[in-house]
Amino acid sequence: MLFLANENFPLESIRKLRKAGYDVVSVSEDSPGIEDKEILFRARKENRIILTFDKGYGNMIYQFKMPIPKGIVLFRFDPASPDEPYQVII
């Protein structure tokens, strides 16, 4: 699976996902500060699933007709540790 981790996704979880063999690019590592619409465009172009804690992507897609990525995994909890999102995915 190809993932695009939003800037709010913990780096520890990103590292563990990579170690487990997943292809994960990280906004916080390679393009910090880019706008959410650019993340949608990039995910669509690279055929990646967005990993995020940001609920705004649904509105952008349905209300503003932004590009639809392969998928979005929305985490709706405050992680107890930086690797908890990794545990949920695995």
C-alpha angles and dihedrals in degrees: 000000000000117000135187110202114210118229091261094057112105116256091220090061090046091053092049092048090052091048088052089056103263121138103235126171117192127216091203091056103042108020112014116183098023116144122260091245089059089052089054091050092048094047090050093046094047095039092239134153113235117232110202151145090209115108093194098087094078091056092047091053100042103029101035098028094236120169116292113231125211087266147325125225106201115196109206101189140073105252115237088213136012091254097050094094088054090053091051093051094047 
